[in-house]
Every structure is written in C-alpha cells, then in structure tokens.
Amino acid sequence: MPAFTDIALLSGLLREAPETLVDEKEQEDVSPYLLETILPMLVNGNYPRLRDIDFEQFELYDPPELVGYMEKRDRRESQLRQLNQALCETVPACVKERTFL
C-alpha cells in the first residue's frame, strides 16, 4: 500500500513549529559541569584523571543522569537516521487529481 505525503502541509507545519532544541529539556536534568566539561573530554577519547575532576561541581546521582541523557540522545539520533533513510528510499509518485464537473 503506497504512502501519501502532503509536502505542502508538511512544510507549513514545519514553518509553524517553534525552533527549539530538543535537548534543552533533557539537558536541564544533567549537571552543567558534566555536560560542558567532562562529556566533551569523553567524546574526544580523553579520559580525565581523578585529580582533574572537580567533585564539588556535581552530585552523586548526576553521572547516571548523564549516561541516561546520552542513551536517549543516541536512540533519538538512530530514529532520525532510520526516518531519513526511509524517506530517502521512498520513490516519488504523482497522484492523479480527481476533477468533478
């Protein structure tokens, strides 16, 4: 069964949608120190030494929240890639218009 996508409606809805980052809400729950200092180091493959970490900047429960945030972000990225792949593989087809006289 072919799927129908109304491009005009979709583009109108995208124009009306507010331009906010999806991660803004998720980032509120994560310690800014971990998010801005520790996470970039880990992403680049650098592992901080214990003496380099400021333990006063975050609570004991913050590291698991950072891991949860990263897992959600990875899942969301995977879902977007799958959606993008599905849209790229969709073959465009014209739909005949019905006219009533």
C-alpha positions as CSV (number, residue, x, y, z in Angstrom):
1,M,0.0,0.0,0.0
2,P,1.6,3.3,-1.1
3,A,2.0,6.0,1.4
4,F,0.9,9.6,0.6
5,T,2.8,12.6,1.9
6,D,1.4,16.1,1.5
7,I,4.5,18.1,1.1
8,A,2.7,21.4,1.3
9,L,1.0,20.5,4.6
10,L,4.3,19.2,6.0
11,S,6.3,22.3,5.1
12,G,3.6,24.5,6.6
13,L,3.6,22.6,9.8
14,L,7.4,22.8,9.9
15,R,7.3,26.5,9.5
16,E,4.8,26.9,12.4
17,A,6.8,24.6,14.7
18,P,8.9,26.6,17.3
19,E,12.7,26.4,16.7
20,T,13.9,25.0,20.0
21,L,16.5,22.4,20.6
22,V,15.1,19.0,21.6
23,D,18.0,18.6,24.0
24,E,17.2,21.7,26.0
25,K,14.7,19.9,28.2
26,E,16.9,16.9,28.6
27,Q,19.9,19.0,29.4
28,E,18.2,20.7,32.3
29,D,18.4,17.4,34.3
30,V,22.1,17.0,33.8
31,S,24.9,18.8,35.7
32,P,26.3,21.6,33.5
33,Y,29.8,20.7,34.7
34,L,29.5,17.1,33.5
35,L,27.8,18.2,30.3
36,E,30.2,21.0,29.3
37,T,33.5,19.8,30.8
38,I,33.6,16.0,31.3
39,L,31.4,14.9,28.3
40,P,33.4,16.7,25.6
41,M,36.6,15.1,27.0
42,L,35.0,11.6,26.9
43,V,33.6,12.2,23.4
44,N,37.1,13.1,22.1
45,G,38.6,10.0,23.7
46,N,40.3,11.8,26.5
47,Y,39.7,10.3,30.0
48,P,40.0,12.7,32.9
49,R,42.2,11.8,35.8
50,L,40.5,11.8,39.2
51,R,42.7,14.7,40.3
52,D,41.4,16.7,37.4
53,I,37.7,16.3,38.2
54,D,36.1,18.9,40.5
55,F,33.8,16.7,42.6
56,E,32.2,19.8,44.2
57,Q,30.5,20.6,40.9
58,F,28.1,17.7,40.8
59,E,26.2,15.3,43.0
60,L,26.4,11.6,43.3
61,Y,23.3,11.0,41.2
62,D,24.5,13.2,38.3
63,P,26.7,10.7,36.4
64,P,23.9,8.2,35.9
65,E,21.7,11.0,34.6
66,L,24.4,11.9,32.1
67,V,24.5,8.3,31.0
68,G,20.7,8.3,30.6
69,Y,20.8,11.5,28.7
70,M,23.4,10.1,26.3
71,E,21.4,6.9,25.8
72,K,18.3,8.9,25.0
73,R,20.2,11.1,22.6
74,D,21.7,8.1,20.8
75,R,18.3,6.5,20.4
76,R,16.8,9.7,19.1
77,E,19.7,10.0,16.6
78,S,19.2,6.5,15.5
79,Q,15.5,7.0,15.0
80,L,16.1,10.1,12.9
81,R,18.6,8.3,10.8
82,Q,16.1,5.5,10.2
83,L,13.4,8.0,9.3
84,N,15.8,9.9,7.0
85,Q,16.8,6.6,5.3
86,A,13.1,5.6,4.8
87,L,12.3,9.0,3.3
88,C,15.4,8.8,1.0
89,E,14.4,5.4,-0.2
90,T,10.8,6.4,-1.0
91,V,10.1,6.6,-4.7
92,P,8.2,9.7,-5.6
93,A,5.0,9.1,-7.5
94,C,2.4,11.5,-8.9
95,V,-1.2,11.2,-7.8
96,K,-3.9,11.8,-10.3
97,E,-6.3,14.6,-9.3
98,R,-10.0,14.0,-9.4
99,T,-12.0,16.6,-11.1
100,F,-15.7,16.9,-10.8
101,L,-17.7,18.7,-13.4
